[in-house]
């Protein structure tokens, strides 16, 4: 029995070593605990946020959010959820949990990759914020749609003013144009309303005297 077990272990390790796919390699690293060590070493530079909820709620909402994001969870501990960004992207990311008090929990996102860390943190934190505002009786498909819609909102670029003249503040520029227009209209009205000037005596004297 021991011999069979040993052979099975060797077979499993052989598959991991021989497989060229990155997901198999990373899975092997996850089993050995290497990936967990990497994300634990980067915890000091993690992206952090405190949520107004108890520890268990924060943990459960995180799992729901990760499933919606398409992330692959390969390790779960009491204070850690270790994931790959997705089934295709096997960059490792760790989500750590720390109870601040019974009603507040801090979530930390760490990774050897700065890009993966910031990407996961942005999507995860936005989804958790949304989940904490939703009612518990909502259907899963409705929750998934809301989280995806919320994710699109977070990715929208910030709107900026359209500057026509760089030397003029874009907010005050239309006001300046209106003032110029109003001044011109006032001048036109003044000219139109002015009375016709009478002829001077000099012009009358210049006319020839008829005999």
HELIX and SHEET records of a PDB file:
HELIX    1   1 UNK A    2  UNK A   18  1                                  17    
HELIX    2   2 UNK A   22  UNK A   32  1                                  11    
HELIX    3   3 UNK A   34  UNK A   41  1                                   8    
HELIX    4   4 UNK A   43  UNK A   45  5                                   3    
HELIX    5   5 UNK A   55  UNK A   69  1                                  15    
HELIX    6   6 UNK A  114  UNK A  131  1                                  18    
HELIX    7   7 UNK A  140  UNK A  155  1                                  16    
HELIX    8   8 UNK A  170  UNK A  193  1                                  24    
HELIX    9   9 UNK A  201  UNK A  205  1                                   5    
SHEET    1   A 5 UNK A  47  UNK A  51  0                                        
SHEET    2   A 5 UNK A 104  UNK A 110 -1                                        
SHEET    3   A 5 UNK A  92  UNK A 101 -1                                        
SHEET    4   A 5 UNK A  80  UNK A  84 -1                                        
SHEET    5   A 5 UNK A  72  UNK A  76 -1                                        
END                                                                             
